[in-house]
Amino acid sequence: MIICGFFIFKTEDVFCIIFLRIKGCMILEKIENRFQKGIQDGIPIGLGYLSVSFTFGMMAVSNGIPVSVAVVISLTNLTSAGQFSGLELMLAQGSYMELALSQFVINLRYALMSLSLTQKMDRSVKTYERALISYGITDEIFAVSSSSYERIGKYYMAGLILFPVFCWTLGTFLGGVASTLLPETIRSALGIAIYGMFLAIIIPPAKKLHAVRVVLVISILLSCLLSFTSMSSGFAIILCTLIASAVTAYVFPIKEGEHE
C-alpha cells in the first residue's frame, strides 16, 4: 500500500512543498515567488539593457523617428535584434509583409522559450497570467528564471521582468534625447556603436563553437550574394536566417542529452 501526503511550509520567505510517499523517495520542490527576489535577480539584466537600448534610441531618433515613438517601440517589443532589424526595414520603406515575416523569424525563439518556461511555473498561475508573463520573456530573463529555481511564481516573474523593461525603455528615451542634443559629427560617430554591439554578441560564442562559426560564414556569404539581386533587405534577412540555421542544424545536430 502506498500512502501519499503533502506538507506545505515556509522557510526564508520561500514556499516549499514536500511530497512524501511511503515505499518511494521524498521529493522536495521549492517555489520562488518573492517579488523582491525577482527585482534583485533582474537588476544585472536591466543594467545591461541600458547601453543597448540607448543605442537603439539614438539610432531611431537620428533617422527621423520621434522620441515618443522610439520609446513606445521599445516598451511594446522588448527585443534588440527585432527592433534593430525592424528599424532598418522602416527606414528602407519595406512592406508590412517583410516586417511581419522578419519579426516572426527573429522572435520565434521567444514563443518557444515561453512554452518551455510555462512548465516551470507554479501550477496555481492562471492561463491569462502566463500570457502576460510571456510579454517580458527575453533571452536573459529566460536563462535566469529557467535555471535558478525548481518552480517560480507570478510575483517573482513580475519582479524579474519589471526592472529590465524599465531600463530598456529608459535607455531608449535617454538615447533619443541625447541624439537630439549632440552635434551631427558625434551622432554620426556613435552610429557605429550598433556594429560594435553585434560583434560583441557573436564573437565570444564563435570562438567556442564551430557550429556558430559555420552559421556566420553561411550568413555572410548569402548576404553578399543576395546584395547583387533585386531582393529587398527584409526578405534577404529572412532567407539568410532560414537557410543558415537549417543547414547548420542538419550538419551539427544536438544529440540527446548534450544540452545537460
N, C-alpha and C positions, 0 to 999 in steps of 0.2 A: 504494500500500500504506500502511495506517495502522498505526502502532505505538503501543501504549498502555503506560504504566508508572506504578507508584505509588512514591512516596518518602515515608517517614514520618520525621519528626524532631521534636525538642523544643526549643523556644525560650521562655525565661522561664516555664517550667513549663506552657506551653500546647501541647498536642499539635496538630500541624498535618499535614494530608495534602495533598500536591501531586500532582495528576493531570496527567500530561503526555501530549499527543497530537501526533504529527507531522502536519503539514498541518492543524493546528487551533490552537486557542488554549489557553493554560495556565490552569487553574482552581486557585485557592488556597482551600482550605476549612479554617477554624480550628474546633477543637473545644475549648470551655472546659469543663473537668472538674475544676477545683480546688475542694475543699470550703471552703477558707479564703476563696476569692473569692466563693463563694455566701454565706457568712456576712457578708462585707463588704458585698455588694450588698443583703442583707436587713436590715441594721441600720436604715436610714431607714424601711423599711416597718414593722418591728416597733415602732419608737418612735411612729410614727403610730397604730398599732393600740392602744396603751396607753390613750389617752384614750377611744376609742370603746368598748372592752371594759370599761373602768372604769364607764362609764355603764350598759352592759348589766348588769353585776354588781350595781350599785346599784339599778337598777330591778327586777331579778328578786327580789333578797332583800327589798327594801322591800315587795314584793307577796306575800310569804309563801313564796317559793321558797328552800329551804335553800342555803347557800353551796356545799356539795359538789355539789348538783345543777346549779347555775348553772355551776360550773367544768366539769363533765362535758359540759354542753350546748355550751359554747364549744370544748372540746377536740375534740369529735366533729363539730361543724358548721362552724366557721370561716367564718361568713357573717354579716355585720352585718345586712343587710336581712332575711334569712331568720330570724335569731334574734329580732329585734325583732318581726317580724310573728307569728312562732310564739309568742312570749311573750304577745302580745296575745290570740291565739286561746286559749291555755291559760287565761289569766285570765278570758276570756269563756265558758269551758267549751264551746268549739267541738268539733265532731265530728272524729274521726280522718280522715274523708274531706276535710273542709275543710283540715285541717292538711297532709295529704299533697298535695292539689292546689295549695295556695298555695305550698308549698315547691318543688314541681315547677316551677311557672311562674316563681317568683322566681329559682331557682337553675339554671334550664335553661341559662343562658349559660355556666356553668362546664363543662358537658358539651361545649359547642361549643368553648370555649377549650382544653379538654384534647385534643380531636380535632385542633385546629389545631396545638397545641404538639408533639404527637407526631411531626409532620412535621419538626420541627427537632431532635429527639432523635438522639443518636448511634445508629447502626444496631445497635450491639452491645447496646443496652439491651433486656432481655427484656420480654415482654408483661406479666408479673406485676409487674415493676419499674415499668413505665409506669402500671399500675393504682394502685400505691402512691403514685407521684408525683402522680397526679390528685387524691388526697385534699387536697393542700396548694395547689391552684390557686385563687388569688383574682384579682381584677381587677389589683391592683398587682403581684403575683408574675408573672402572665401578661405584663403590659406590660414588665417588666424582662427576663424570660427570652426573650421573643419578638423583642425589638427590639435587644438589645445584642450578640448574637453570632450567627455563622452557624449553628453547631451547638452543642448543650450536652449534657453527660453527666450520669449519675445522681448522681455525687458533688457536682457543682455544684448540682444541683437540691435535693439533701438539705440542703446548707448554706443555700441561699436560702429554703427552707421552714422550717427548724428555728427560727431566731430569731423570725420573725413569729408562728409558732404558740405559742412560749413566751411572747411578750409578750401575745398575745391571751388566753391562758389566765391569765397572771399578772394582767393588768388586770382580768379578771372577778373573780378572787379578791380583789384589793385593793378593788375597788368593793363587793363583797359584804360584806367585813369592815367597811369604812368605814360602810356603811349600818347595820350593827348597833351601831356606836359613836356615830354622830352623833345629835343630838336630832331629834325629829319635824319641827320647823319647818324645819331646814336640809335634811332629806331631801326634804320637800315642795318646797322651793325648787329643789333640784338636779334634781327630776323633769322640769323643762322643758329640761334640757340636751339631751335627745334631739331636741327640736324645733329647737333651735339647730343641732345637727349636721346634720339633714336640710336645713335652709335653706342651710348652708354647702356642702352637696353639690350642690344643684340650682341655686342662683343663678348661680355662675360660668359653667357651660355655657349656661344660659338667656340670659345676656347676649350670648353669641356666636352661638348657633344658633337660628334661627327655628323649626326643627322641634322643638327641645326645649321652647320656649315653647308650641307647639301641644299637645304631649303633656301638659304641665302643666295647661293650660286644660281640655282634654278630661277629664283625670282628675279635676280638681276639680269640674267640672260633674256628671260621672257620680256621683261620690261623694256630692255634695249631693242629687242626685235619688234615689239608692238609699237614702239615710238616711231617706226618707219611706216606704219599703217595709218589709216584714217580713223582707227578705233578711238573712242573718247577715253579720257583718263579714268573715268568711273568704271567702265566695263573692263579696261585693262587691269585695274586693281583686282576686280572680281576674278578675272581669268587667271591672273598670276597666283592669287591666293589658292584657288581651287586646284590648279594643276600642280603647283609646288607641294601643297600639303598632301594631295592624293598620291603623287609619285613617291614622296618620302615615306608616307605611311605604308605603302606597299613594299618598298625596299627595306625599310627599317621598322618592322612591326614590333610593338611592345609585347614581349612574351608574358604569359600568365604568371603573376606573382612578381614581375620585375619591378613594379612600382612600389612594392612594400619595402 
